[in-house]
């Protein structure tokens, strides 16, 4: 009898422990927000803002909690019917502090463009170039960065992928619009880098749910991953990078004749790429020695690299090789994100650059100054960790599969361009603003042009895509003249599309 009683007690404890384990597993933490009053002065006019930063309890399509989703929201005090902009950076996955503290929010960090910024204390100033005089702003941190993380039964992998990311951000935007009463307001997406790849899919996802955007703003865009990868047997990446190599050579005075100016020079380079370089790459080893030497000489003339280097590379130079080679004789390498920046070449015999001078020059100021603003000005609890990149999380891996990119069970493309094409075809009022940096070797401007020219849009729809160019790099807003141009271009776009 005693044995049976003991066995019953053991089983009871086991059941209770299991129940407690299940309860603990399903316990959902509460979302937490921190409210403050902020202000910004734009063109001499001071604006009072309500600021809210923290997390939203994200629900799936069945209202089941799946994530604490991080954001910061700025709204003009006393205004109800303003446009709203949802903005994010790229990566994947990067937190949104680059755009937040570089150009969009009420404060911005001052960096020593295009050189290294000195140590702290860093200079943080009122942001006269903010869009907050035109629209309310929501800075989004996807799950994996900022304060965002899965809850309940959800896993990181439910968010870490092209389609997973589009779905979760789409869910957040819909729920935020409902929560804030902004469903009937003019609505915009603004993304940088991978954020533009995301935008191209997200605009269709939202539109299919009945949430049409007034406009989409693409900062340093890429819609087709093949443009960045230099894949075997694929010459497109070499072709679309070449005009940015030429722009970089022009900037660093490796071009013999600069009298035409940058834009005229690049128009000449585009013509060469289309009429001579592309056909030469297409011929492969059927190109004669005479033809090959002729093309190599022209590649050298436009790029600042020697004809011998181009011949050894079989007329195909990757961006990493270009960073390393252009200023090798000076002992320097050029930036990937912004090729105006230069840094020490740590391996003069190396084929590829070991570092990105632009990233080295500005990362510490941006991260430290933004976190100080987050905890001191926005009032976030100091025991909450703000994660700047998902690369800091163990096991981070991105799923690049995207619906429509698979054929014969093979990944035939990594592209959201068809999504954007479909969204524009089905919504002729949709406008797209694309901001391109001439010195951006991460997402090259000629690659964007190639994508746009292969969408197959009717001429009247193609006019809905507005292209703007900057004499700066990937984060053109580190460059003071480009900050002013950014403000002008985005303001005009919102004015044009919000009425």
C-alpha positions as CSV (number, residue, x, y, z in Angstrom):
1,X,0.0,0.0,0.0
2,X,2.8,2.4,0.9
3,X,4.5,1.6,-2.4
4,X,1.3,2.4,-4.3
5,X,0.8,5.7,-2.4
6,X,4.4,6.7,-3.1
7,X,4.0,5.8,-6.8
8,X,0.8,7.9,-6.9
9,X,2.6,10.9,-5.3
10,X,5.5,10.6,-7.7
11,X,3.1,10.5,-10.7
12,X,1.2,13.5,-9.3
13,X,4.4,15.5,-8.8
14,X,5.4,14.6,-12.4
15,X,2.1,15.7,-13.8
16,X,2.2,19.0,-11.8
17,X,5.8,19.6,-13.0
18,X,4.8,18.9,-16.6
19,X,1.8,21.2,-16.3
20,X,4.0,23.9,-14.8
21,X,6.5,23.4,-17.6
22,X,3.8,23.8,-20.3
23,X,2.4,26.8,-18.5
24,X,5.9,28.4,-18.3
25,X,6.5,27.6,-21.9
26,X,3.3,29.3,-23.0
27,X,3.5,32.3,-20.7
28,X,3.6,35.4,-22.8
29,X,5.6,38.4,-21.6
30,X,3.9,41.8,-21.7
31,X,4.8,44.4,-24.2
32,X,6.4,47.5,-22.7
33,X,6.6,51.0,-24.1
34,X,8.3,54.2,-22.9
35,X,6.8,57.5,-23.7
36,X,8.5,60.9,-23.8
37,X,8.1,64.4,-25.3
38,X,10.6,65.3,-28.0
39,X,11.0,68.2,-30.4
40,X,12.6,69.0,-33.7
41,X,13.2,72.3,-35.5
42,X,12.9,72.1,-39.3
43,X,13.4,75.2,-41.5
44,X,13.1,77.4,-38.4
45,X,9.8,75.9,-37.2
46,X,9.8,74.0,-33.9
47,X,7.6,70.9,-33.8
48,X,6.5,69.2,-30.5
49,X,6.4,65.4,-30.8
50,X,5.0,62.5,-28.8
51,X,7.5,59.7,-28.8
52,X,6.9,56.1,-27.9
53,X,9.5,53.4,-28.0
54,X,9.4,49.8,-26.9
55,X,7.5,46.7,-28.1
56,X,4.2,45.7,-29.5
57,X,2.8,42.2,-28.8
58,X,2.6,40.9,-32.4
59,X,-0.2,38.5,-33.2
60,X,-0.5,36.0,-36.1
61,X,-3.5,35.7,-38.4
62,X,-5.4,33.8,-35.6
63,X,-4.5,36.5,-33.0
64,X,-2.0,34.1,-31.3
65,X,1.0,36.1,-29.8
66,X,4.2,35.4,-31.7
67,X,6.6,38.2,-30.9
68,X,7.5,41.3,-29.0
69,X,8.0,43.6,-31.9
70,X,10.3,46.7,-31.4
71,X,9.6,50.1,-32.7
72,X,9.9,53.9,-32.1
73,X,6.9,56.1,-33.0
74,X,7.0,59.9,-33.4
75,X,3.8,61.8,-33.9
76,X,3.2,65.5,-34.1
77,X,1.3,66.7,-31.0
78,X,-2.2,67.8,-31.8
79,X,-2.3,66.5,-35.4
80,X,-4.5,63.6,-36.4
81,X,-4.6,63.3,-40.2
82,X,-0.9,63.3,-41.1
83,X,0.8,60.8,-43.4
84,X,2.7,58.0,-41.7
85,X,6.0,56.5,-42.8
86,X,7.2,53.0,-41.7
87,X,11.0,52.8,-42.0
88,X,13.7,50.2,-41.5
89,X,17.2,49.3,-42.4
90,X,18.5,46.2,-44.1
91,X,21.1,43.6,-43.3
92,X,19.5,41.2,-43.0
93,X,19.1,41.8,-40.1
94,X,20.1,45.3,-39.0
95,X,18.3,47.5,-36.5
96,X,16.9,50.8,-37.7
97,X,19.2,53.1,-35.8
98,X,21.2,54.0,-39.0
99,X,18.2,55.7,-40.6
100,X,16.8,56.8,-37.3
101,X,19.9,58.7,-36.2
102,X,21.3,59.5,-39.6
103,X,18.4,61.3,-41.4
104,X,14.8,60.5,-40.3
105,X,14.5,61.2,-36.6
106,X,14.5,64.4,-34.6
107,X,18.2,64.1,-33.7
108,X,21.1,63.1,-35.8
109,X,24.8,62.1,-35.2
110,X,27.4,64.3,-36.9
111,X,30.2,62.3,-38.5
112,X,33.4,63.3,-40.2
113,X,32.4,62.4,-43.8
114,X,34.3,61.0,-45.6
115,X,36.9,60.4,-42.9
116,X,37.2,58.7,-39.5
117,X,35.1,60.3,-36.7
118,X,37.0,61.1,-33.5
119,X,36.3,59.4,-30.2
120,X,33.5,60.4,-27.8
121,X,32.0,62.7,-26.9
122,X,30.1,62.5,-30.2
123,X,28.2,65.5,-31.6
124,X,24.4,65.0,-31.6
125,X,22.4,67.8,-33.1
126,X,18.8,68.8,-34.0
127,X,18.0,67.2,-37.4
128,X,16.9,69.9,-39.8
129,X,16.6,67.2,-42.5
130,X,14.1,65.1,-40.7
131,X,10.8,64.1,-42.5
132,X,8.8,64.8,-39.3
133,X,7.4,68.0,-40.6
134,X,5.8,66.0,-43.4
135,X,4.7,62.8,-41.7
136,X,4.6,60.8,-38.5
137,X,7.3,58.2,-38.3
138,X,7.6,54.6,-37.2
139,X,11.1,53.1,-37.0
140,X,10.9,49.3,-37.2
141,X,13.3,46.8,-35.7
142,X,12.5,43.3,-37.1
143,X,12.5,40.2,-34.9
144,X,16.1,39.5,-34.0
145,X,17.3,43.1,-33.6
146,X,16.4,46.1,-31.3
147,X,14.1,44.8,-28.6
148,X,12.3,42.3,-30.9
149,X,12.1,38.6,-30.1
150,X,9.8,35.6,-30.4
151,X,7.4,34.7,-27.7
152,X,5.2,31.8,-26.9
153,X,5.7,28.9,-29.3
154,X,7.3,31.0,-32.0
155,X,11.0,30.5,-32.9
156,X,13.6,32.7,-34.5
157,X,13.3,30.7,-37.7
158,X,9.7,31.8,-38.0
159,X,11.0,35.3,-38.7
160,X,14.5,34.8,-40.3
161,X,13.8,34.6,-44.0
162,X,12.6,36.5,-47.0
163,X,8.9,35.5,-46.7
164,X,8.9,35.2,-42.9
165,X,10.3,38.7,-42.6
166,X,7.8,40.2,-45.0
167,X,4.9,38.5,-43.2
168,X,5.9,39.6,-39.7
169,X,6.6,43.2,-40.7
170,X,3.3,43.2,-42.7
171,X,1.4,41.9,-39.6
172,X,3.0,44.6,-37.5
173,X,2.2,47.4,-39.9
174,X,-1.4,46.3,-40.2
175,X,-1.8,46.0,-36.4
176,X,-0.1,49.4,-35.8
177,X,-2.3,51.2,-38.3
178,X,-5.4,49.8,-36.5
179,X,-4.0,50.6,-33.1
180,X,-3.1,54.2,-34.0
181,X,-6.2,54.9,-36.1
182,X,-4.1,55.5,-39.2
183,X,-5.7,53.1,-41.7
184,X,-7.2,56.0,-43.7
185,X,-4.0,58.1,-43.6
186,X,-1.5,58.4,-46.5
187,X,0.9,55.5,-46.0
188,X,4.6,55.0,-47.0
189,X,7.3,52.4,-46.7
190,X,10.9,53.5,-46.5
191,X,13.7,51.0,-46.5
192,X,17.5,51.0,-46.9
193,X,19.6,48.3,-48.6
194,X,18.0,44.9,-47.8
195,X,15.1,47.0,-46.6
196,X,14.4,47.8,-50.3
197,X,14.5,44.1,-51.2
198,X,12.0,43.7,-48.4
199,X,9.9,46.7,-49.6
200,X,9.4,45.2,-53.0
201,X,7.8,42.2,-51.5
202,X,6.1,44.0,-48.6
203,X,4.2,46.5,-50.7
204,X,2.5,43.6,-52.6
205,X,1.9,41.7,-49.3
206,X,0.1,44.7,-47.8
207,X,-1.7,45.5,-51.0
208,X,-3.1,42.0,-51.2
209,X,-4.5,42.5,-47.7
210,X,-6.2,45.7,-48.8
211,X,-3.6,48.1,-47.4
212,X,-2.3,50.1,-50.4
213,X,0.7,52.3,-50.0
214,X,0.7,55.9,-51.4
215,X,4.4,55.5,-52.0
216,X,7.5,53.4,-51.4
217,X,10.9,55.0,-50.8
218,X,13.9,52.9,-51.6
219,X,17.3,54.0,-50.2
220,X,20.3,52.3,-51.9
221,X,18.2,49.6,-53.5
222,X,18.7,46.0,-54.6
223,X,15.8,43.8,-55.8
224,X,17.8,40.9,-57.3
225,X,20.4,39.2,-55.2
226,X,22.3,37.9,-58.3
227,X,23.5,41.5,-58.8
228,X,25.6,41.2,-55.7
229,X,26.9,37.7,-55.8
230,X,29.3,37.3,-58.8
231,X,28.0,33.8,-59.2
232,X,29.7,31.2,-61.4
233,X,28.7,31.6,-65.1
234,X,26.7,34.7,-64.3
235,X,28.2,37.9,-65.8
236,X,25.4,40.3,-64.7
237,X,27.1,41.3,-61.4
238,X,30.4,42.2,-63.2
239,X,28.4,44.3,-65.7
240,X,26.3,46.2,-63.3
241,X,29.2,47.0,-60.9
242,X,31.4,48.5,-63.6
243,X,29.8,52.0,-63.7
244,X,30.4,52.3,-59.9
245,X,34.0,51.2,-60.3
246,X,34.2,54.1,-62.8
247,X,32.6,56.6,-60.5
248,X,35.1,55.5,-57.7
249,X,38.0,55.9,-60.1
250,X,36.7,59.4,-61.0
251,X,36.4,60.4,-57.3
252,X,40.0,59.2,-56.5
253,X,41.5,61.0,-59.5
254,X,42.3,57.8,-61.4
255,X,40.7,59.1,-64.6
256,X,42.9,61.1,-67.0
257,X,40.2,63.5,-68.2
258,X,37.6,64.7,-65.7
259,X,36.5,67.8,-67.6
260,X,33.1,66.4,-68.5
261,X,31.8,66.1,-64.9
262,X,30.7,63.0,-63.2
263,X,27.2,62.5,-64.7
264,X,28.4,63.0,-68.3
265,X,31.3,60.7,-67.6
266,X,29.0,58.0,-66.2
267,X,26.6,58.3,-69.2
268,X,29.6,57.5,-71.4
269,X,30.5,54.5,-69.1
270,X,26.9,53.2,-69.3
271,X,27.1,53.4,-73.1
272,X,30.4,51.4,-73.1
273,X,29.0,48.8,-70.7
274,X,25.9,48.2,-72.9
275,X,27.5,48.4,-76.4
276,X,30.9,46.9,-75.8
277,X,31.5,45.3,-72.3
278,X,28.2,43.3,-72.2
279,X,28.7,41.7,-75.7
280,X,32.4,40.9,-74.8
281,X,31.3,39.1,-71.6
282,X,28.6,37.2,-73.5
283,X,31.2,35.9,-76.0
284,X,33.2,34.2,-73.2
285,X,36.3,32.5,-74.6
286,X,35.1,33.1,-78.1
287,X,36.5,36.6,-77.8
288,X,39.6,37.0,-79.9
289,X,42.9,38.2,-78.3
290,X,42.6,41.4,-80.2
291,X,39.1,42.0,-79.0
292,X,40.0,41.1,-75.4
293,X,43.0,43.5,-75.4
294,X,40.9,46.3,-76.7
295,X,38.2,45.8,-74.1
296,X,40.8,45.5,-71.3
297,X,42.3,48.8,-72.4
298,X,38.9,50.6,-72.2
299,X,38.1,48.9,-68.9
300,X,41.4,50.2,-67.6
301,X,40.7,53.8,-68.9
302,X,37.4,53.9,-67.1
303,X,38.2,52.0,-63.9
304,X,41.7,53.1,-62.8
305,X,42.9,49.5,-62.8
306,X,45.6,48.4,-65.3
307,X,44.7,46.6,-68.5
308,X,47.1,43.8,-67.3
309,X,45.0,43.4,-64.2
310,X,41.8,43.2,-66.2
311,X,43.4,40.6,-68.5
312,X,44.5,38.4,-65.6
313,X,40.9,38.7,-64.2
314,X,39.5,37.5,-67.6
315,X,37.7,40.9,-67.8
316,X,35.8,40.1,-64.6
317,X,36.7,41.9,-61.4
318,X,34.6,41.4,-58.2
319,X,33.9,44.4,-56.0
320,X,36.2,43.0,-53.2
321,X,39.0,42.8,-55.7
322,X,38.3,46.3,-56.8
323,X,38.4,47.7,-53.2
324,X,41.8,46.1,-52.8
325,X,43.4,47.0,-56.1
326,X,42.5,50.6,-56.8
327,X,44.7,52.2,-54.2
328,X,47.1,49.3,-53.5
329,X,50.1,51.3,-54.5
330,X,49.2,54.0,-51.9
331,X,48.8,51.3,-49.3
332,X,45.1,51.9,-49.0
333,X,41.7,50.3,-49.7
334,X,38.4,51.9,-50.5
335,X,35.0,51.5,-48.9
336,X,32.3,49.0,-49.9
337,X,29.4,51.0,-48.5
338,X,30.9,54.3,-49.7
339,X,34.0,54.2,-51.9
340,X,34.9,57.8,-51.1
341,X,36.2,56.5,-47.7
342,X,39.7,55.0,-47.6
343,X,41.6,53.0,-45.0
344,X,44.8,51.2,-44.4
345,X,45.3,48.2,-46.7
346,X,46.2,45.5,-44.2
347,X,47.5,43.0,-46.8
348,X,49.2,44.5,-49.8
349,X,49.5,41.1,-51.4
350,X,45.9,40.2,-50.7
351,X,43.3,39.6,-53.4
352,X,40.4,41.0,-51.3
353,X,40.1,43.8,-48.8
354,X,40.0,42.8,-45.2
355,X,37.8,45.7,-43.9
356,X,35.4,48.3,-45.0
357,X,36.7,51.8,-44.2
358,X,33.3,53.4,-44.2
359,X,31.9,51.0,-41.7
360,X,35.0,51.4,-39.6
361,X,34.7,55.1,-39.7
362,X,31.1,55.6,-38.6
363,X,29.9,52.5,-36.7
364,X,31.1,53.3,-33.3
365,X,29.8,56.9,-33.3
366,X,26.4,55.8,-34.6
367,X,26.0,52.9,-32.1
368,X,27.2,54.6,-29.0
369,X,25.4,57.9,-29.6
370,X,22.1,56.3,-30.6
371,X,22.1,54.0,-27.5
372,X,22.8,57.0,-25.3
373,X,19.8,58.8,-26.9
374,X,17.7,55.7,-26.5
375,X,18.3,55.3,-22.8
376,X,18.6,58.9,-21.8
377,X,16.3,60.9,-24.1
378,X,13.7,58.3,-25.0
379,X,13.7,56.9,-21.4
380,X,14.1,53.2,-22.2
381,X,14.8,50.9,-19.2
382,X,18.5,50.5,-18.9
383,X,18.4,46.8,-18.2
384,X,16.9,46.1,-21.7
385,X,19.5,45.3,-24.3
386,X,19.2,46.9,-27.8
387,X,20.7,44.5,-30.4
388,X,22.1,46.3,-33.4
389,X,22.5,43.3,-35.7
390,X,21.2,39.7,-35.7
391,X,24.7,38.6,-36.4
392,X,25.2,39.0,-32.6
393,X,22.7,36.2,-32.0
394,X,23.9,32.6,-31.9
395,X,22.7,30.5,-34.8
396,X,21.6,33.4,-37.0
397,X,20.9,32.1,-40.5
398,X,18.7,33.7,-43.2
399,X,16.3,31.7,-45.4
400,X,16.6,33.1,-48.9
401,X,13.8,31.1,-50.4
402,X,11.0,33.3,-51.7
403,X,7.6,32.3,-53.2
404,X,7.9,32.4,-57.0
405,X,11.7,32.0,-57.0
406,X,11.6,28.2,-57.2
407,X,11.4,26.0,-60.3
408,X,11.9,22.3,-60.7
409,X,12.6,22.3,-56.9
410,X,15.6,24.6,-57.6
411,X,16.3,28.1,-56.4
412,X,16.3,29.9,-59.8
413,X,16.4,33.4,-58.4
414,X,16.5,35.4,-55.2
415,X,14.3,38.3,-56.2
416,X,11.4,40.4,-55.0
417,X,11.3,42.4,-58.3
418,X,8.3,40.4,-59.6
419,X,6.4,41.3,-56.4
420,X,7.0,45.0,-57.0
421,X,6.1,44.6,-60.7
422,X,2.8,42.9,-59.8
423,X,2.0,45.6,-57.2
424,X,2.5,48.4,-59.7
425,X,0.5,46.6,-62.4
426,X,-2.4,46.1,-60.0
427,X,-2.2,49.6,-58.5
428,X,-1.5,52.2,-61.2
429,X,-1.5,54.9,-58.4
430,X,1.5,53.4,-56.6
431,X,4.6,55.6,-56.8
432,X,8.2,54.5,-56.1
433,X,11.1,56.8,-55.2
434,X,14.6,55.3,-55.5
435,X,17.6,57.1,-54.1
436,X,21.0,55.9,-55.5
437,X,24.5,56.7,-54.4
438,X,27.1,56.9,-57.2
439,X,29.8,55.7,-54.8
440,X,27.8,52.8,-53.3
441,X,29.6,49.5,-54.0
442,X,27.3,47.5,-51.8
443,X,24.1,48.1,-53.9
444,X,25.1,49.6,-57.2
445,X,23.0,52.1,-59.1
446,X,23.4,50.5,-62.5
447,X,22.0,47.3,-60.9
448,X,18.9,49.2,-60.0
449,X,18.6,50.6,-63.5
450,X,19.0,47.1,-64.9
451,X,16.2,45.8,-62.7
452,X,13.8,48.7,-63.5
453,X,14.5,48.3,-67.2
454,X,13.6,44.6,-67.0
455,X,10.2,44.9,-65.2
456,X,8.3,45.0,-68.4
457,X,6.1,47.8,-67.2
458,X,4.0,49.9,-69.6
459,X,5.6,53.3,-70.2
460,X,2.9,55.1,-68.2
461,X,3.5,52.9,-65.2
462,X,7.3,53.1,-65.5
463,X,6.9,56.9,-65.1
464,X,5.7,56.1,-61.5
465,X,9.3,55.2,-60.7
466,X,11.4,58.2,-59.8
467,X,15.2,57.8,-59.8
468,X,17.4,60.3,-57.9
469,X,21.2,60.2,-57.7
470,X,23.7,61.4,-55.0
471,X,27.4,62.0,-55.0
472,X,27.8,59.8,-52.0
473,X,27.5,56.2,-51.0
474,X,25.2,53.6,-49.5
475,X,24.3,55.9,-46.6
476,X,24.2,59.1,-48.6
477,X,23.0,60.9,-45.6
478,X,26.5,61.0,-44.0
479,X,27.3,63.5,-46.7
480,X,26.0,67.0,-45.8
481,X,25.1,68.2,-49.3
482,X,23.3,64.8,-49.9
483,X,21.4,65.3,-46.6
484,X,19.9,68.4,-48.0
485,X,19.1,66.7,-51.3
486,X,17.5,63.7,-49.4
487,X,15.2,66.1,-47.6
488,X,14.2,67.9,-50.8
489,X,13.6,64.6,-52.7
490,X,11.6,62.9,-50.0
491,X,9.6,66.0,-49.1
492,X,8.6,66.5,-52.7
493,X,7.6,62.8,-53.1
494,X,5.4,62.9,-50.0
495,X,3.8,66.1,-51.1
496,X,3.1,64.7,-54.6
497,X,1.6,61.4,-53.4
498,X,-0.3,62.3,-50.2
499,X,-3.0,64.6,-51.6
